[in-house]
Amino acid sequence: MIDKVISYETAPLDPWRNRITFVADDGKTSEGDDGSLYTDHSEAISENDALKSYEKNKIYEVAYSTVNSGGGRRKPDVNKAIVDAFNSGTIITNYIGHGNNRLWAHEAVFTREGDLPQLVNKDRLTFTATATCSFGWYDNPSEISAGELLVTMEQGGAIADFTASRVVNDGPNFTLDMSLFNYLLQRNSDGQFLRIGDACLLAKSINSDQQNTNKFHLFGDPTVRLLIPKDTATVDSINGFSIATNNTIKIKSLGLARIAGTMKRNNVVMSSFNGEGALQLFDSQKEMSIVDGVGTFNFKLNGSLLYRGVVSITNGHYGAVVPIPKDVTIGKNARISMYAWSGQSDGTGSTENVMIDGIDTTIARDTVGPVIAVYLDTISFHPGGVVKSNPTIIVQLEDESGINTSTVGVGHQLSATINNPERTFNLSNNYSSSPDNYKKGEARYQLQDLSDGKYTLHVKAWDIQNNSSEAETFFEVHSADDFAVLNAVNYPNPFSNSTTFTFQRTSFDPIDVEIKIYSIAGRLIGNINAQNIVENFVRIPWDGKDNDGNALANGVYFYKLIARDKNVQRTSETIGKLAVMR
């Protein structure tokens, strides 16, 4: 717990601090249906004006497909979305619905045994508020509740959890949860956000249903303060038009929006603020209405991400050029948000006083799709490279018009497809433009639990004018031993004057390599040494001379390649054959 608190309070500044995740049960039980109750409660909290500048990640069960299994109704996509939300980082995770000491919801969408072991967010710990029954049933010595484990687990989970130890009721749960949010986001006279212990105490003290409220406890260090951004990142103007003097500023599809803003503390420009910001443009919100069971579920979801890029902030001021894609919703208010960081300071802000209206007909016509480069784990990756079972896809893109990340147009997503078996991943929300340059950028996406074998990776991307390009690479998954020397060869072979030894490995830990050259009779005639190698595709050149500096005679020779771990005392060896032919 001490390690987790230290890790939390020293975590690097990052946009996840500006994200809040809301999870809502669909209301169905084994015996009945509570309808839209929990979704309505989550929506009421999420639409609080105090949360206006935050990015809201809503995982509402009713919006996900149901799978009927031997264990009952399940919603596996909800499980994945929750785990992804934890691992991507979210300052607060709020759940409302049914539950017990092992899981959330009758569909088992967040389980102690299945989902908690997948949390690896130790550098992005969340605060969880779980308005559900018995999730923190702590006084059973024979069983650790999921609420306790979420806080005490080492590899991730939560910095603290506010939850109940027994059966509780939805009405008072909702009012307590709403109060908790109000106090968590409240500042004291020094401008600091309240300690989580104070926020929980105050929320409990003003809720009159003590029989229900007394069952809620704070698991964690009560003196911790959430890492909520403290300063304000304002959006001041778009294309030279002041937001302060305009109700709504109109921009055009296919055009460029020039956005300017400032960093402020207590409404004063922070002239000493020099750092970076993550600027995002979203399409208009989606108004959802779903009829399911006995309820009609009405809620709002974020509009499609149209642009994300990094901008420089100098002396408290920033400016950015944002391309507007062809695939947008015309005539409704869009959203611009900003998260900024510098040293130990960060801030956030947003505006919805912007509308995409019409098409810019003056823009130069573009008929060429994006330039695409595809890698696994590192940009030093070569096609055919060996990786572990959870490799990261890296896609680097460049286009004169800008990259399309909108999901409004059908089939125009930035996507990656792998075979064996075939499945496609939408990378649109993982893309970010390079600092101060909307024409190029990068998307990263981590694949999970790939089986050993060979794979093909196919990527398709679109620019904002809907020109597409495709690229492909291939790789091999090898998970058994991250220190094994794989695919060792020398090329060319046979050679006349020089050759290069190459091999692959799945680790990036530093190693020393020794290559011993033997005659056909077994006599050692040459040694090659390379130190402190960190690449996983290794190349070691050799001039074809023995230890006395003489060129080898024509013939066949053997070599032994030995790799030694610099941190752990272990070695890996392989033997091969080479030939000299002049």
C-alpha positions as CSV (number, residue, x, y, z in Angstrom):
1,M,0.0,0.0,0.0
2,I,2.9,2.4,0.8
3,D,4.4,1.6,-2.6
4,K,1.1,2.2,-4.3
5,V,0.6,5.6,-2.6
6,I,4.1,6.7,-3.5
7,S,3.6,5.5,-7.1
8,Y,0.3,7.4,-7.3
9,E,1.5,10.6,-5.9
10,T,4.6,10.6,-8.2
11,A,2.9,9.4,-11.3
12,P,3.8,11.4,-14.5
13,L,1.4,13.9,-15.9
14,D,-0.8,12.4,-18.5
15,P,-4.2,12.9,-20.1
16,W,-5.7,10.0,-18.2
17,R,-6.0,12.3,-15.2
18,N,-8.7,14.1,-17.1
19,R,-10.9,11.0,-17.8
20,I,-13.8,9.6,-15.7
21,T,-15.3,6.2,-16.4
22,F,-19.0,5.5,-15.7
23,V,-20.2,1.8,-15.6
24,A,-23.9,1.1,-15.3
25,D,-25.8,-2.2,-14.9
26,D,-28.6,-2.9,-17.4
27,G,-30.9,-3.7,-14.5
28,K,-31.6,-7.4,-15.3
29,T,-31.4,-10.0,-12.6
30,S,-32.1,-13.7,-12.4
31,E,-35.6,-12.9,-11.1
32,G,-36.6,-9.5,-12.5
33,D,-35.6,-6.3,-14.3
34,D,-34.9,-2.9,-12.8
35,G,-35.0,-1.3,-16.2
36,S,-33.0,1.9,-16.8
37,L,-32.6,2.8,-13.1
38,Y,-28.8,2.4,-12.9
39,T,-28.2,4.0,-16.3
40,D,-30.4,7.0,-15.4
41,H,-28.4,7.4,-12.1
42,S,-25.1,7.2,-13.9
43,E,-26.2,9.6,-16.5
44,A,-27.4,12.1,-13.9
45,I,-24.0,12.1,-12.2
46,S,-22.0,12.3,-15.5
47,E,-24.0,15.3,-16.7
48,N,-23.2,17.3,-13.6
49,D,-21.8,20.8,-14.6
50,A,-18.8,20.2,-12.4
51,L,-17.7,17.4,-14.8
52,K,-18.0,19.6,-17.9
53,S,-14.3,19.7,-18.7
54,Y,-13.6,16.0,-18.1
55,E,-13.6,13.3,-20.8
56,K,-16.3,10.8,-20.0
57,N,-16.0,7.2,-20.8
58,K,-19.4,5.6,-20.5
59,I,-19.7,1.8,-20.3
60,Y,-23.4,1.2,-20.1
61,E,-24.3,-2.5,-20.2
62,V,-27.4,-2.0,-22.2
63,A,-25.4,-0.7,-25.2
64,Y,-23.4,-4.0,-25.5
65,S,-24.5,-7.3,-27.0
66,T,-25.5,-10.2,-24.9
67,V,-24.0,-13.7,-25.1
68,N,-26.0,-16.6,-23.6
69,S,-23.7,-19.2,-22.2
70,G,-23.8,-22.2,-19.8
71,G,-23.2,-19.8,-16.9
72,G,-26.1,-17.5,-18.0
73,R,-26.3,-14.1,-19.7
74,R,-22.8,-12.6,-20.3
75,K,-21.5,-9.4,-21.9
76,P,-17.8,-10.1,-22.7
77,D,-17.3,-6.8,-24.5
78,V,-18.3,-5.0,-21.3
79,N,-15.6,-6.9,-19.4
80,K,-13.0,-6.0,-22.0
81,A,-14.1,-2.3,-22.0
82,I,-13.8,-2.1,-18.2
83,V,-10.3,-3.7,-18.1
84,D,-9.2,-1.4,-21.0
85,A,-10.5,1.6,-19.1
86,F,-8.4,0.7,-16.0
87,N,-5.3,-0.1,-18.0
88,S,-5.6,3.0,-20.2
89,G,-6.0,5.2,-17.1
90,T,-9.0,6.9,-15.6
91,I,-9.0,9.3,-12.6
92,I,-12.3,7.9,-11.2
93,T,-14.2,4.7,-12.0
94,N,-17.8,4.8,-10.9
95,Y,-20.1,1.7,-11.0
96,I,-23.8,1.7,-10.2
97,G,-25.8,-1.6,-10.2
98,H,-26.1,-5.0,-8.7
99,G,-23.0,-6.8,-7.3
100,N,-21.5,-8.9,-4.6
101,N,-18.1,-9.5,-3.0
102,R,-16.9,-11.2,-6.2
103,L,-18.3,-9.3,-9.1
104,W,-20.4,-6.5,-10.7
105,A,-23.8,-7.2,-12.2
106,H,-25.6,-10.5,-12.9
107,E,-23.7,-10.7,-16.2
108,A,-20.4,-10.9,-14.2
109,V,-18.9,-7.9,-16.0
110,F,-16.0,-7.3,-13.5
111,T,-15.0,-10.4,-11.6
112,R,-12.4,-11.1,-8.9
113,E,-11.1,-14.2,-10.6
114,G,-11.3,-13.3,-14.3
115,D,-10.8,-9.5,-14.7
116,L,-8.8,-8.3,-11.7
117,P,-5.7,-10.3,-12.7
118,Q,-5.8,-8.5,-16.1
119,L,-5.3,-5.1,-14.5
120,V,-1.7,-3.8,-15.1
121,N,-2.3,-0.1,-14.4
122,K,0.1,0.4,-11.5
123,D,1.3,3.7,-12.9
124,R,-2.3,4.9,-13.7
125,L,-4.2,3.9,-10.5
126,T,-7.9,4.9,-10.4
127,F,-10.2,5.8,-7.5
128,T,-13.2,3.5,-7.6
129,A,-16.7,4.4,-6.3
130,T,-18.9,1.3,-6.4
131,A,-22.5,1.9,-5.5
132,T,-23.4,-1.8,-5.2
133,C,-23.9,-4.5,-2.6
134,S,-21.2,-6.2,-0.6
135,F,-18.3,-5.4,-3.0
136,G,-16.2,-4.6,0.1
137,W,-17.3,-7.4,2.5
138,Y,-14.1,-7.2,4.5
139,D,-14.9,-9.0,7.7
140,N,-14.8,-12.6,6.4
141,P,-11.4,-14.0,7.3
142,S,-11.8,-16.9,4.9
143,E,-12.4,-14.8,1.8
144,I,-10.9,-11.6,0.4
145,S,-13.5,-9.4,-1.3
146,A,-13.0,-8.0,-4.7
147,G,-13.1,-4.5,-3.2
148,E,-10.2,-5.2,-0.9
149,L,-8.2,-7.0,-3.6
150,L,-8.7,-4.1,-6.0
151,V,-6.8,-1.9,-3.5
152,T,-4.2,-4.3,-2.3
153,M,-3.2,-6.0,-5.6
154,E,0.4,-5.0,-6.6
155,Q,0.3,-4.8,-10.3
156,G,-2.5,-2.2,-10.6
157,G,-6.2,-1.8,-9.6
158,A,-7.2,1.2,-7.5
159,I,-5.5,3.7,-5.2
160,A,-8.7,3.5,-3.1
161,D,-12.2,2.1,-3.2
162,F,-15.4,3.6,-1.7
163,T,-17.9,0.7,-1.5
164,A,-20.3,-1.2,0.7
165,S,-19.7,-4.1,3.0
166,R,-23.3,-5.5,3.0
167,V,-26.5,-5.3,1.0
168,V,-27.5,-1.7,0.2
169,N,-30.4,0.1,-1.6
170,D,-30.3,1.9,-5.0
171,G,-32.1,5.1,-3.9
172,P,-29.8,6.1,-1.1
173,N,-26.8,4.7,-3.0
174,F,-27.5,7.3,-5.8
175,T,-27.7,10.3,-3.5
176,L,-24.5,9.2,-1.6
177,D,-22.7,8.7,-4.9
178,M,-23.8,12.1,-6.2
179,S,-22.6,13.7,-2.9
180,L,-19.3,12.0,-3.2
181,F,-18.6,13.4,-6.6
182,N,-19.5,16.9,-5.5
183,Y,-17.0,16.7,-2.6
184,L,-14.2,14.9,-4.6
185,L,-14.3,17.9,-7.1
186,Q,-14.5,20.5,-4.4
187,R,-11.5,22.7,-3.5
188,N,-10.6,24.0,0.0
189,S,-9.6,27.5,0.8
190,D,-6.0,26.8,-0.4
191,G,-7.3,25.8,-3.8
192,Q,-6.5,22.1,-3.3
193,F,-9.0,19.3,-3.9
194,L,-10.2,17.6,-0.8
195,R,-8.5,14.6,0.6
196,I,-10.5,11.5,-0.3
197,G,-11.1,10.7,3.4
198,D,-12.7,14.2,3.9
199,A,-14.8,13.8,0.7
200,C,-16.1,10.4,1.8
201,L,-16.8,11.6,5.4
202,L,-18.7,14.7,4.2
203,A,-20.7,12.7,1.6
204,K,-21.7,10.2,4.3
205,S,-22.5,12.9,6.9
206,I,-25.1,14.7,4.7
207,N,-27.0,11.6,3.7
208,S,-29.8,10.9,6.2
209,D,-30.4,7.2,5.5
210,Q,-27.7,6.1,8.0
211,Q,-28.7,2.4,7.9
212,N,-27.6,2.4,4.3
213,T,-24.8,5.0,4.5
214,N,-23.0,3.3,7.4
215,K,-22.3,0.2,5.3
216,F,-20.1,2.2,3.0
217,H,-16.4,2.4,3.8
218,L,-13.2,3.9,2.3
219,F,-10.6,1.3,1.5
220,G,-7.3,3.1,1.2
221,D,-5.3,6.0,2.6
222,P,-7.7,8.8,3.5
223,T,-5.1,11.5,3.2
224,V,-4.6,10.9,-0.6
225,R,-5.8,13.7,-2.9
226,L,-6.9,12.6,-6.4
227,L,-4.6,13.7,-9.2
228,I,-7.2,16.0,-10.7
229,P,-5.8,18.8,-13.0
230,K,-5.7,22.0,-10.9
231,D,-5.3,24.7,-13.6
232,T,-7.5,25.8,-16.5
233,A,-6.7,25.4,-20.2
234,T,-9.0,27.8,-22.1
235,V,-10.0,27.7,-25.7
236,D,-10.1,31.5,-26.6
237,S,-10.6,31.7,-30.3
238,I,-11.2,29.7,-33.5
239,N,-10.0,31.1,-36.8
240,G,-9.6,34.5,-35.2
241,F,-13.1,34.6,-33.8
242,S,-13.3,35.1,-30.0
243,I,-15.4,32.4,-28.2
244,A,-16.2,35.0,-25.5
245,T,-18.1,37.2,-27.9
246,N,-19.7,34.5,-30.1
247,N,-22.3,32.0,-29.1
248,T,-21.2,29.5,-31.7
249,I,-18.3,29.7,-34.1
250,K,-18.8,27.8,-37.4
251,I,-16.0,25.8,-39.1
252,K,-16.2,23.8,-42.3
253,S,-15.6,20.2,-43.2
254,L,-12.3,19.7,-45.2
255,G,-11.0,23.0,-43.9
256,L,-8.5,23.9,-41.2
257,A,-9.5,25.2,-37.8
258,R,-6.9,27.5,-36.2
259,I,-7.4,27.2,-32.4
260,A,-5.8,29.5,-29.8
261,G,-5.9,29.4,-26.0
262,T,-4.2,30.0,-22.7
263,M,-3.3,28.4,-19.5
264,K,-4.8,30.1,-16.4
265,R,-4.7,29.8,-12.7
266,N,-7.4,31.8,-10.7
267,N,-8.3,33.5,-14.1
268,V,-4.7,34.8,-14.5
269,V,-2.6,33.8,-17.5
270,M,0.3,31.5,-16.4
271,S,3.1,33.3,-18.2
272,S,5.7,30.9,-16.8
273,F,3.8,27.8,-18.2
274,N,5.9,26.2,-20.9
275,G,4.9,22.7,-21.8
276,E,2.6,20.6,-24.0
277,G,-1.0,19.9,-24.4
278,A,-3.2,17.1,-25.9
279,L,-5.8,18.9,-28.0
280,Q,-8.9,16.9,-29.2
281,L,-11.8,17.7,-31.5
282,F,-15.0,15.6,-31.1
283,D,-18.0,15.3,-33.4
284,S,-21.4,16.2,-31.8
285,Q,-22.7,14.0,-29.0
286,K,-24.8,11.0,-29.9
287,E,-28.3,10.9,-28.4
288,M,-29.0,7.2,-27.6
289,S,-32.4,5.7,-26.9
290,I,-32.6,1.9,-26.4
291,V,-35.7,-0.1,-25.5
292,D,-34.7,-3.2,-23.6
293,G,-36.8,-5.3,-21.3
294,V,-39.0,-3.1,-19.2
295,G,-37.1,0.1,-19.7
296,T,-36.2,2.8,-22.2
297,F,-32.6,3.8,-21.8
298,N,-31.9,7.4,-22.8
299,F,-28.3,8.7,-22.6
300,K,-25.6,10.6,-24.4
301,L,-22.3,9.2,-25.8
302,N,-19.2,11.1,-26.9
303,G,-19.1,12.0,-30.5
304,S,-16.5,10.5,-32.8
305,L,-12.9,11.6,-32.2
306,L,-12.1,13.8,-35.2
307,Y,-8.6,14.9,-34.2
308,R,-6.1,14.4,-31.5
309,G,-2.7,16.0,-31.5
310,V,0.1,17.4,-29.3
311,V,0.6,21.2,-29.2
312,S,3.4,23.3,-27.7
313,I,2.5,25.8,-25.0
314,T,4.9,28.9,-24.6
315,N,4.5,31.4,-21.9
316,G,1.0,30.2,-21.2
317,H,-0.2,30.5,-24.8
318,Y,-0.8,27.9,-27.5
319,G,-2.0,27.7,-31.1
320,A,-2.9,24.7,-33.2
321,V,-4.0,23.9,-36.7
322,V,-6.7,21.2,-36.8
323,P,-7.9,19.5,-40.1
324,I,-11.6,18.8,-40.3
325,P,-12.5,15.5,-42.0
326,K,-15.1,14.9,-44.6
327,D,-16.9,12.4,-42.3
328,V,-18.6,14.7,-39.8
329,T,-22.1,15.6,-38.5
330,I,-23.2,18.8,-40.1
331,G,-25.1,21.5,-38.2
332,K,-24.6,20.3,-34.6
333,N,-22.3,21.6,-31.9
334,A,-18.9,19.8,-31.7
335,R,-16.5,19.8,-28.7
336,I,-12.9,20.9,-28.3
337,S,-11.0,19.7,-25.2
338,M,-7.5,20.4,-24.0
339,Y,-5.3,18.7,-21.4
340,A,-2.0,20.5,-20.7
341,W,1.1,19.7,-18.6
342,S,4.4,21.3,-17.6
343,G,6.7,20.3,-14.8
344,Q,4.4,19.6,-11.8
345,S,1.5,21.6,-13.2
346,D,-1.4,20.4,-15.4
347,G,-4.7,21.8,-16.4
348,T,-7.8,21.1,-18.5
349,G,-10.6,22.9,-20.3
350,S,-13.2,22.5,-23.1
351,T,-15.7,24.3,-25.2
352,E,-18.8,23.3,-27.2
353,N,-19.3,26.7,-28.8
354,V,-18.2,25.3,-32.1
355,M,-20.2,23.9,-35.0
356,I,-19.2,22.1,-38.2
357,D,-21.3,23.8,-40.9
358,G,-20.8,23.2,-44.6
359,I,-17.8,22.2,-46.7
360,D,-14.7,24.2,-47.5
361,T,-14.7,24.3,-51.3
362,T,-11.5,26.3,-51.5
363,I,-9.3,23.5,-50.2
364,A,-6.8,22.0,-52.6
365,R,-7.9,18.6,-53.9
366,D,-6.0,15.6,-52.7
367,T,-6.1,12.2,-54.5
368,V,-3.3,10.4,-52.7
369,G,-3.8,8.3,-49.6
370,P,-1.6,8.4,-46.4
371,V,2.0,7.0,-46.3
372,I,2.0,4.1,-43.9
373,A,4.8,2.4,-41.9
374,V,3.9,-0.6,-39.7
375,Y,6.0,-2.0,-36.8
376,L,5.7,-4.3,-33.8
377,D,7.0,-3.1,-30.4
378,T,9.7,-0.8,-31.8
379,I,10.4,1.1,-35.0
380,S,13.6,-1.0,-35.4
381,F,11.2,-4.0,-36.1
382,H,11.8,-5.8,-39.4
383,P,9.2,-7.9,-41.3
384,G,9.4,-11.5,-40.0
385,G,10.6,-10.3,-36.6
386,V,9.9,-12.3,-33.4
387,V,7.7,-10.8,-30.7
388,K,6.1,-11.9,-27.4
389,S,2.4,-12.8,-27.1
390,N,1.3,-9.2,-26.2
391,P,3.0,-7.1,-28.9
392,T,2.2,-3.4,-29.5
393,I,1.2,-2.4,-33.0
394,I,2.9,0.8,-34.1
395,V,1.5,2.6,-37.1
396,Q,3.2,5.8,-38.4
397,L,1.2,7.8,-40.8
398,E,1.8,10.9,-43.0
399,D,-0.5,12.8,-45.3
400,E,-0.6,16.3,-46.7
401,S,-4.3,16.7,-45.8
402,G,-4.2,15.0,-42.4
403,I,-5.4,11.6,-41.1
404,N,-9.0,10.7,-40.8
405,T,-9.9,9.3,-37.3
406,S,-13.7,9.9,-37.6
407,T,-16.0,6.9,-37.2
408,V,-19.0,8.8,-38.7
409,G,-18.3,7.4,-42.2
410,V,-18.8,3.7,-42.6
411,G,-15.6,1.8,-43.4
412,H,-13.3,4.8,-43.1
413,Q,-11.6,3.9,-39.8
414,L,-7.9,3.5,-39.3
415,S,-7.8,-0.3,-38.9
416,A,-5.4,-3.2,-38.4
417,T,-6.3,-6.8,-39.3
418,I,-4.3,-9.9,-38.2
419,N,-4.9,-13.5,-39.3
420,N,-4.8,-16.8,-37.5
421,P,-7.7,-16.3,-36.9
422,E,-8.7,-13.1,-38.7
423,R,-9.9,-10.2,-36.6
424,T,-9.8,-6.4,-37.1
425,F,-9.0,-3.7,-34.6
426,N,-10.2,0.0,-34.8
427,L,-7.1,2.2,-34.2
428,S,-8.9,5.5,-34.7
429,N,-9.0,6.4,-31.0
430,N,-5.3,5.4,-30.6
431,Y,-4.0,7.9,-33.1
432,S,-2.3,11.2,-32.2
433,S,-0.7,13.8,-34.5
434,S,2.9,14.7,-34.0
435,P,3.7,17.9,-32.0
436,D,2.5,21.0,-33.9
437,N,2.1,19.0,-37.1
438,Y,-1.3,17.6,-38.2
439,K,0.2,16.0,-41.3
440,K,1.9,13.1,-39.5
441,G,1.4,11.1,-36.4
442,E,1.3,7.6,-34.8
443,A,-1.2,5.0,-33.4
444,R,-0.3,2.4,-30.9
445,Y,-2.4,-0.6,-29.9
446,Q,-1.4,-3.6,-27.8
447,L,-2.5,-7.0,-28.9
448,Q,-3.4,-9.5,-26.2
449,D,-2.6,-13.2,-25.6
450,L,-1.5,-14.2,-29.2
451,S,-0.7,-17.9,-29.6
452,D,2.7,-18.9,-30.8
453,G,2.9,-18.9,-34.6
454,K,3.2,-16.8,-37.7
455,Y,0.9,-13.8,-38.4
456,T,0.3,-11.2,-41.1
457,L,-0.7,-7.7,-40.1
458,H,-2.6,-5.5,-42.5
459,V,-3.3,-1.8,-41.9
460,K,-5.6,0.5,-43.8
461,A,-5.8,4.3,-43.3
462,W,-7.7,7.2,-44.8
463,D,-7.0,10.9,-45.0
464,I,-9.6,13.6,-44.3
465,Q,-10.6,13.7,-48.0
466,N,-11.2,9.9,-47.8
467,N,-8.3,8.7,-49.9
468,S,-7.1,5.4,-48.6
469,S,-3.8,3.5,-48.4
470,E,-2.8,0.0,-47.2
471,A,0.4,-1.6,-45.8
472,E,1.3,-5.0,-44.6
473,T,4.0,-6.8,-42.5
474,F,4.4,-10.2,-40.9
475,F,5.7,-11.4,-37.6
476,E,6.2,-14.5,-35.4
477,V,5.1,-14.9,-31.8
478,H,7.4,-16.8,-29.6
479,S,6.4,-16.8,-25.9
480,A,8.2,-19.7,-24.3
481,D,11.6,-18.1,-23.5
482,D,12.2,-14.4,-23.8
483,F,16.0,-15.1,-23.8
484,A,16.2,-17.6,-26.6
485,V,18.3,-16.9,-29.7
486,L,16.0,-17.3,-32.7
487,N,16.6,-17.6,-36.4
488,A,20.4,-17.2,-36.2
489,V,22.0,-17.0,-39.7
490,N,24.9,-15.2,-41.4
491,Y,24.4,-13.5,-44.7
492,P,25.7,-13.7,-47.3
493,N,26.5,-17.4,-47.0
494,P,28.7,-18.4,-48.7
495,F,30.7,-15.2,-48.7
496,S,34.0,-13.9,-50.1
497,N,35.2,-11.1,-47.9
498,S,32.6,-10.3,-45.2
499,T,29.3,-11.4,-43.7
500,T,26.8,-10.4,-41.1
501,F,25.5,-12.6,-38.3
502,T,21.9,-11.9,-37.5
503,F,19.4,-13.4,-34.9
504,Q,16.2,-12.4,-33.2
505,R,15.0,-12.4,-29.6
506,T,11.8,-11.1,-27.9
507,S,13.5,-9.2,-25.1
508,F,15.0,-5.7,-25.1
509,D,17.2,-6.4,-22.0
510,P,20.9,-5.7,-22.7
511,I,23.1,-8.7,-23.6
512,D,26.7,-9.5,-24.6
513,V,27.3,-11.7,-27.6
514,E,30.3,-13.8,-28.4
515,I,30.7,-15.7,-31.7
516,K,33.4,-18.4,-31.9
517,I,34.6,-19.6,-35.4
518,Y,35.9,-23.2,-35.7
519,S,37.6,-25.1,-38.5
520,I,36.0,-28.3,-39.8
521,A,38.4,-30.1,-37.5
522,G,37.1,-28.3,-34.4
523,R,40.1,-25.8,-33.9
524,L,39.1,-22.4,-32.6
525,I,40.4,-19.8,-35.1
526,G,38.3,-16.7,-34.5
527,N,36.4,-14.7,-31.9
528,I,33.8,-11.9,-32.4
529,N,32.5,-9.9,-29.4
530,A,29.7,-7.4,-29.2
531,Q,28.7,-5.7,-26.0
532,N,25.6,-4.2,-24.4
533,I,23.1,-5.0,-27.3
534,V,19.5,-3.9,-26.6
535,E,17.9,-4.5,-30.0
536,N,15.7,-7.5,-30.5
537,F,16.8,-7.9,-34.2
538,V,20.5,-8.2,-33.8
539,R,23.1,-7.7,-36.6
540,I,26.9,-8.3,-36.0
541,P,29.2,-7.8,-39.0
542,W,32.4,-9.8,-39.4
543,D,35.3,-9.1,-41.8
544,G,36.0,-12.8,-42.4
545,K,39.5,-12.8,-40.7
546,D,40.8,-15.1,-38.0
547,N,42.4,-14.1,-34.6
548,D,45.7,-13.4,-36.4
549,G,44.2,-11.0,-38.8
550,N,44.4,-13.3,-41.8
551,A,41.6,-13.9,-44.3
552,L,40.1,-17.4,-44.0
553,A,40.9,-19.9,-46.8
554,N,38.1,-21.2,-48.9
555,G,36.1,-23.9,-47.2
556,V,33.4,-24.8,-44.6
557,Y,33.5,-23.6,-41.0
558,F,31.4,-23.9,-37.9
559,Y,30.3,-21.1,-35.5
560,K,28.9,-21.0,-32.0
561,L,26.8,-17.9,-31.1
562,I,26.6,-17.3,-27.3
563,A,24.3,-14.6,-25.8
564,R,24.8,-13.7,-22.1
565,D,22.2,-11.6,-20.1
566,K,24.0,-8.6,-18.5
567,N,21.5,-8.5,-15.6
568,V,20.8,-12.2,-14.9
569,Q,23.3,-15.0,-15.1
570,R,22.0,-17.0,-18.0
571,T,23.1,-17.8,-21.5
572,S,21.6,-19.0,-24.8
573,E,23.6,-20.7,-27.5
574,T,23.1,-21.8,-31.1
575,I,25.4,-23.5,-33.7
576,G,25.6,-22.9,-37.4
577,K,27.7,-23.5,-40.5
578,L,29.3,-20.9,-42.9
579,A,31.3,-21.2,-46.1
580,V,34.1,-19.0,-47.6
581,M,34.1,-19.0,-51.4
582,R,36.3,-16.6,-53.4
